[in-house]
Every structure is written in C-alpha cells, then in structure tokens.
Amino acid sequence: MEKKEALMIALQSLWANKLRSVLTMLGVIIAVGSLIAVVTLINGANSYVANKINNQGADVFTISQQPAFTTSYKEYVKYQKRKIISMDQYKTLQQECTECKQVGALQSTAGSVKYKAQLSTGTQIRGYTSEMPEMQNLNIIEGRSFTPADDQHGAHVALIGYDIYENLLKFEDPMGKEIRVDGVPYTIIGLGEKQGKTLGQSQDNWVGVPLTTFQKTYGAAKTLTIYAKAPSGADAMEAASDQARLLMRELRHDRPGEEDSFTLETSDALAGLFAQISNSIGAVAIAIAAISLVVGGVVIMNIMLVSVTERTREIGVRKALGAKQADLLLQFLMESATLSLIGGVFGVALGIGAALGVSAAVGFPATVALWSVLVGLFVALGVGVFFGVYPARKAAALDPIVALRSEF
C-alpha cells in the first residue's frame, strides 16, 4: 500500500465519524494550544525585557535597595529591612566613581496631575537628575530634557508622558503649558515618546521633574535608585561596577565577608534573572501540556482500538484480498497520526489566537516563534504515532478467517 492511498483511507475514515474524531482530537488540541500560547507569551515577555534592557543600554548598571525581581515574600521583607540608598551616598558615588562615565539618580511615587479641568490619578511621578532621561534612553520628541541648572536650582519644570499629552492636554501644544502635580505647579518643557502598554498598564502615564524639586515636595526619606554608565570597552563595565560596589560597601559600612546591603544589577544579570523566572513558568506549563498530551494520546489509542473492533470484517476482507501485515499496520498508523496531526494544527491555531487575545486584552507582549509551531506539530504527530502503534499492530495481527467470521 502506498502512503498516499493510506492517507486517503485515513481521511475517509475520520470524515465518516466526524463527531467522534473531533472529540478524540480535543485532548491534543488543548495540549498543543496551551503549549503554543505559553511559549508565545514567554517569548513576547523575553523580547520585551530584552528590548527594555537594550534601550537602557548594556553599559548601564543600577544600585538599589532591592532587586527588580523578587521570588518570594520572605525575600521582599528581607530587602525592605535594608537601609535606604540616600542622596549623600549618590553624591559621593558620583564624585568618587572614577571608572563611571555618568552617575544619575531616580526617585518615584504615584500622584495626581491636573490640567485645567482634566485630572489624571495614579500617575507615576519621577524625580530625575539631569542625567537620567539620557541614561534611560527616554526619547524626548518635542521640547527639551532637563539641564544641570534645572536640578541645581529646583526648577518647577516637567517632562510628560504621552498619556498626559493625549488625555489631559487633548493634543494641545504642550510646550509652556502649566500642569499641577499633587497641587504643585510645573511648566512643561518636554514630551516623551509613546511607549504603549505592558500587562495592561500604560507606560506613558508619567511626569518627570528635577530630583531636587521632587524632594522638596515629597521629602528625601525615600530610597533612591542610582544609575551608573560605564565607558565603552570590553572591561569597562566590570571595572566600573566593581568600583561602585566597593564604594557603596564602604559608605554603608558593610563588614568584610557580609553580603551587600544593596543590590547592584547589570543588564545581563537582569536579563538572565528574568529568563530564569520565565523558563521556570514555562517548564510548569509544558509539564501540564505534557500531561494533557498523554491523556489525549490514551484517548486516541482507545478510539483506534474501538475502530479496529468495528472494522474487523473489513480487515479480514483486505487480508483475504492479499493485504500484508505491513499494509494494515501502515493504514492504522496513518489514521492515528493524521487524527493527532489535525488536532495539532487546530491546537496551534488555538494557542496563537489565545496568546494574541491575551495580548490585545491586557497588553501582555506576545511573539509567535516558528520553532514552537513546528515543535507543537511534531509532538502532536509523535503522540499519534506512539499511541497508534498498539492498535495498528493488533489490526495487522488479526487472523483473516476469524476476522471474516466477525459479525461487525
């Protein structure tokens, strides 16, 4: 029997029992769909984080009270007990870190912004030193960024995110307009480029003011996040981060042998940590999908055994007409593999659709990877072949005389 003929017989058999075929494929569809959806969302998240890190720059590292990601509540409590990163520590590091090309600092809080009768709540209020917009690659598409004089004199000037421009100013020319941030007046001097949403949260609902002005309003007791930029060169990043770590340990009186009382993170470390977290999530999801695939495979095997029983007389006739065991083995293997592969195709479509639906609904980034589609189809095909072997061998081993006497 040729493979083409076996495929045609398999499709005819599946079409003759459409409802049963669809119900049999459900396990494979759900398993492959969940696998594709998870991989698509994880790929999107990894791409997003990598893009953000690249925007920040591979030569920039941060020093903060706690890491960007914590994996348990116990760790979070531990980091919260650390002393804050103070303004004095930032200034000392700025002056004494000779291996650093630039050193800036950031504080933030949530507040309200008002323009005329329009009000925005839950806005991120950022206190920037003059270096920060450049170090965060904050693209100012209109107006200008901060100058050292703005920070030195505590000027009441502000940079705004695109949400403020769109929702409060209603696309009016923002330059020179006065807004009130938690009741304090500021003059707009710059507009940031639109960044979109992540996990349903807008990245454009922010206002940046000089750090000295920020501290006059909100106080200096909040912890700082220090950003430091290393010069270009293969070893410059390591030299700058090592010097910064030694200076911070000295400033914070960390004793020899004790762990740092602060967190120093490079772009590579952040990317690696996020990849580790996302891979752990992916591993759990893949394990669940694997269980679904096993269940789907058992269902396929069960249905194929029923099919063999129902078609016992057909098998006997085919053997009497000269069909070999290999022909029957190929026929039933082709049927189970086709059933599973079609389920895999629908599962891929379902998974991509679900991932894109989540992305559209909550703003979670999603990136479809071709390799995940191919792996999903290959796994589906493999499940069909693996769980179809036993029914196919049972059909091939039937005695033609016994099969012809069957009442089915």
C-alpha positions in Angstrom: 0.0 0.0 0.0 1.3 3.4 -0.9 1.4 6.2 1.7 -0.9 8.4 -0.4 -3.5 5.6 -0.5 -3.2 5.0 3.2 -3.7 8.7 3.9 -6.8 8.9 1.7 -8.3 5.9 3.6 -7.4 7.5 6.9 -9.1 10.8 5.9 -12.2 8.9 4.7 -12.5 7.0 7.9 -12.1 10.2 10.0 -14.7 12.0 7.9 -17.1 9.2 8.3 -17.0 9.6 12.1 -16.7 13.4 12.3 -18.1 13.9 15.8 -16.0 11.1 17.3 -12.9 12.4 15.5 -13.4 15.9 16.8 -14.0 14.7 20.4 -10.9 12.5 20.1 -8.7 15.4 19.0 -9.8 17.7 21.9 -7.0 16.4 24.2 -4.3 17.1 21.6 -5.9 20.4 20.6 -5.9 21.6 24.3 -2.4 20.4 25.0 -0.8 21.8 21.8 -2.8 25.0 22.2 -1.7 25.6 25.8 1.9 24.9 24.8 1.9 27.3 21.9 0.1 30.0 24.0 2.6 29.8 26.9 5.6 29.8 24.6 4.3 32.7 22.6 3.6 34.8 25.7 7.0 33.9 27.3 8.8 34.8 24.0 7.0 38.1 23.9 7.9 38.8 27.5 11.5 37.9 27.0 11.7 40.1 23.8 10.1 43.0 25.7 12.5 42.7 28.6 15.5 42.4 26.2 14.3 45.4 24.3 13.9 47.5 27.5 17.3 46.4 28.7 18.8 47.3 25.3 17.1 50.7 25.5 18.6 51.3 28.9 22.0 50.3 27.5 24.3 47.3 28.0 26.8 49.7 29.7 24.4 50.9 32.4 24.0 49.3 35.8 21.8 50.1 38.8 22.2 50.3 42.5 19.0 50.0 44.6 17.7 49.0 47.9 16.1 45.8 46.5 16.3 43.8 43.2 14.0 44.5 40.3 12.5 41.0 40.7 11.9 39.1 44.0 10.9 35.4 44.0 9.3 35.2 47.5 7.6 37.3 50.1 10.4 36.4 52.5 13.0 37.9 50.2 10.9 41.0 49.8 10.6 41.5 53.6 14.4 41.0 53.9 15.2 43.6 51.3 12.7 46.1 52.8 14.7 46.0 56.0 17.7 47.4 54.3 18.7 51.0 54.8 17.6 53.3 52.0 20.0 54.5 49.3 20.5 58.1 50.4 21.2 61.3 48.5 24.6 61.6 50.2 25.6 58.1 49.0 24.6 59.1 45.5 26.6 62.3 45.6 29.7 60.5 46.9 29.4 57.8 44.3 29.0 60.5 41.6 32.2 62.2 42.8 34.4 59.2 43.6 33.5 56.6 41.0 36.3 57.5 38.6 35.6 54.4 36.4 32.0 55.5 35.8 31.3 57.7 32.9 28.0 59.1 34.3 26.0 58.7 37.5 22.4 59.6 37.9 19.6 59.0 40.4 15.8 58.4 40.4 13.0 58.6 42.9 9.4 57.9 42.1 5.9 57.9 43.7 2.3 57.8 42.5 0.3 61.0 42.4 -2.3 63.1 40.5 -1.8 65.5 37.6 -4.2 68.3 36.7 -4.5 70.5 33.7 -7.4 72.9 33.7 -10.5 70.7 34.4 -8.8 67.5 33.4 -7.4 65.2 36.1 -5.2 62.1 35.9 -4.7 59.9 39.0 -2.3 57.0 39.6 0.3 58.8 37.5 3.9 57.9 38.1 5.8 61.0 39.4 9.5 60.6 38.7 12.3 62.7 40.3 15.2 62.8 37.8 18.7 64.1 38.0 19.6 65.8 34.7 21.5 62.6 33.5 18.6 60.3 33.9 16.5 60.9 30.8 19.5 60.2 28.6 20.6 57.1 30.7 17.1 55.6 30.4 17.1 56.4 26.7 13.9 58.5 27.2 13.3 59.9 23.8 12.1 63.5 24.0 10.1 64.0 20.8 9.2 67.6 21.5 10.9 70.3 23.6 14.0 69.6 25.7 15.2 67.5 28.5 16.5 68.6 31.9 19.7 70.6 32.4 22.0 70.5 35.4 20.8 74.0 36.2 17.2 72.7 36.5 18.2 70.2 39.0 20.6 72.5 40.9 18.0 75.3 41.3 15.0 73.0 41.9 13.2 74.4 38.8 9.5 73.8 38.5 9.7 72.3 35.0 8.4 68.9 33.9 8.7 66.3 31.2 5.4 64.5 30.5 4.5 61.0 29.1 2.2 60.6 26.1 -0.9 59.8 28.2 -0.7 63.2 29.8 -0.4 64.9 26.4 -3.3 62.8 25.0 -5.8 62.6 27.9 -5.2 65.9 29.7 -3.9 68.3 27.1 -6.1 66.8 24.4 -3.2 67.1 21.9 -2.7 70.8 22.6 0.8 72.1 22.1 2.3 71.1 25.5 5.3 73.4 25.5 5.0 76.1 28.1 1.7 74.8 29.5 1.2 74.7 33.3 0.2 71.5 35.0 -0.3 70.8 38.7 1.3 67.7 40.1 -0.2 66.9 43.5 -1.2 70.6 43.7 2.3 71.9 42.8 2.6 73.9 39.5 5.1 72.9 36.8 5.8 74.2 33.3 6.1 71.6 30.6 9.4 71.6 28.8 9.4 68.2 27.0 7.2 65.4 25.7 8.3 61.8 25.8 7.8 59.3 23.0 4.8 57.0 23.2 5.7 53.6 24.7 2.4 51.7 24.8 1.1 49.2 27.4 2.6 46.3 29.2 0.4 43.8 31.1 -2.4 46.2 30.7 -0.6 49.0 32.3 0.3 52.1 30.4 4.0 53.1 30.2 3.1 56.6 29.2 1.2 57.8 32.3 4.2 59.6 34.0 5.6 63.1 34.8 9.3 63.7 35.3 10.5 66.6 37.5 14.0 67.6 38.7 15.0 65.4 41.7 15.7 68.4 43.9 12.2 69.7 43.2 10.7 66.2 43.8 12.4 66.0 47.2 11.1 69.4 48.3 7.5 68.1 47.7 7.8 64.5 48.8 10.8 64.6 51.2 14.2 63.0 50.9 13.4 59.9 53.1 12.5 57.7 50.1 15.2 55.4 48.7 17.0 56.3 45.5 17.8 54.2 42.6 21.3 55.0 41.3 22.1 54.6 37.6 25.7 54.4 36.5 27.1 54.3 33.0 30.4 52.7 32.2 32.8 53.9 29.4 33.0 51.9 26.2 35.4 49.0 26.3 35.4 45.3 27.0 36.4 45.5 30.6 35.0 48.9 31.4 31.7 47.6 32.7 33.3 45.2 35.2 35.8 47.9 36.4 33.0 50.5 36.9 30.6 48.1 38.7 33.4 46.7 40.9 34.5 50.2 41.9 30.9 51.3 42.6 30.3 48.2 44.7 33.4 48.8 46.8 32.4 52.5 47.3 28.8 51.6 48.3 30.0 48.9 50.8 32.3 51.5 52.4 29.6 54.1 52.5 27.1 51.7 54.0 29.6 50.2 56.4 29.2 46.6 55.1 31.7 44.4 57.0 34.1 42.1 55.2 32.5 38.7 54.4 29.0 40.1 54.7 26.7 40.2 51.7 26.0 43.6 50.1 23.3 45.7 51.9 22.2 46.9 48.5 21.6 45.4 45.0 23.8 46.1 42.1 22.3 44.8 38.8 23.7 44.9 35.3 21.7 44.5 32.2 23.0 40.9 31.7 22.0 39.9 35.2 18.5 41.3 34.8 18.0 39.6 31.5 19.3 36.3 33.0 17.1 36.5 36.1 14.0 37.2 34.0 14.9 34.4 31.7 15.2 32.1 34.7 11.8 33.1 36.0 10.1 32.8 32.7 11.7 29.5 32.0 10.5 28.1 35.3 7.0 29.2 34.5 7.3 27.7 31.0 8.6 24.4 32.5 5.5 24.1 34.7 3.2 25.0 31.7 5.0 22.5 29.5 4.6 19.8 32.2 0.8 20.4 32.3 0.7 20.3 28.5 2.6 17.0 28.5 0.0 15.5 30.9 -2.7 16.7 28.5 -0.9 15.1 25.6 -0.7 11.8 27.4 -4.4 11.9 28.1 -5.1 12.9 24.5 -2.8 10.0 23.4 -4.7 7.5 25.6 -8.0 8.7 24.1 -6.6 8.3 20.6 -5.4 4.7 21.4 -8.8 3.8 22.9 -10.7 5.1 19.9 -8.3 3.3 17.5 -8.9 0.1 19.4 -12.7 0.6 19.0 -12.1 1.3 15.3 -10.2 -1.9 14.9 -13.0 -3.8 16.6 -15.6 -2.1 14.4 -13.7 -2.8 11.2 -12.7 -6.4 12.0 -14.6 -7.8 9.0 -13.1 -5.1 6.7 -9.6 -6.2 7.9 -10.5 -9.8 7.1 -11.6 -8.9 3.6 -8.5 -6.9 3.0 -6.3 -9.7 4.2 -8.2 -12.2 2.1 -7.5 -10.0 -1.0 -3.8 -10.1 -0.3 -3.1 -7.2 2.1 0.0 -7.7 4.1 0.5 -7.0 7.8 2.7 -4.0 6.9 -0.2 -2.6 4.8 -2.6 -2.8 7.7 0.0 -1.5 10.1 0.6 1.5 7.8 -3.1 2.1 7.4 -4.0 2.3 11.1 -0.8 4.2 12.0 -1.6 6.7 9.3 -5.1 7.1 10.7 -4.0 7.7 14.2 -1.1 10.0 13.1 -3.5 12.0 10.8 -6.0 12.3 13.6 -3.4 13.7 16.0 -1.7 15.9 13.5 -5.0 17.6 12.5 -5.6 18.1 16.3 -2.1 19.7 16.4 -2.9 22.1 13.6 -6.1 23.2 15.4 -4.1 23.4 18.6 -1.5 25.7 17.1 -4.3 28.0 15.7 -6.0 28.0 19.1 -2.8 28.7 21.0 -1.7 31.6 18.8 -5.3 33.0 18.9 -5.4 32.7 22.7 -1.9 34.4 23.1 -2.8 37.2 20.7 -6.2 37.6 22.5 -4.4 38.0 25.9 -2.0 40.4 24.3 -4.9 42.5 22.9 -6.9 42.4 26.2 -4.2 43.2 28.8 -1.3 44.4 26.8 1.0 41.4 27.5 3.6 41.2 24.8 3.3 38.1 22.5 5.8 36.9 19.9 5.0 33.8 17.8 8.1 31.6 17.4 8.2 29.4 14.3 10.1 26.8 16.2 7.3 26.4 18.7 4.8 25.9 15.9 7.0 23.2 14.4 7.6 21.5 17.8 3.9 21.6 18.5 3.1 19.8 15.2 5.9 17.4 15.6 4.8 16.5 19.2 1.2 16.0 18.0 2.4 13.7 15.2 4.6 11.8 17.6 1.8 11.3 20.0 -0.4 9.9 17.2 2.3 7.5 16.1 3.3 6.4 19.6 -0.3 5.7 20.8 -1.4 4.3 17.4 1.3 1.5 17.3 -0.6 -0.9 19.6 -4.0 -0.7 17.8 -2.2 -0.9 14.4 -0.3 -4.0 15.5 -3.5 -5.5 16.8 -5.2 -4.9 13.5 -2.3 -6.3 11.5 -2.1 -9.5 13.6 -5.8 -10.4 13.2 -6.4 -13.9 11.7 -8.2 -13.4 8.4 -10.5 -16.4 9.0 -11.5 -15.2 12.4 -12.0 -11.6 11.1 -14.2 -12.8 8.2 -16.5 -14.7 10.7 -16.9 -11.5 12.7 -20.5 -10.2 13.0 -19.4 -6.5 12.9 
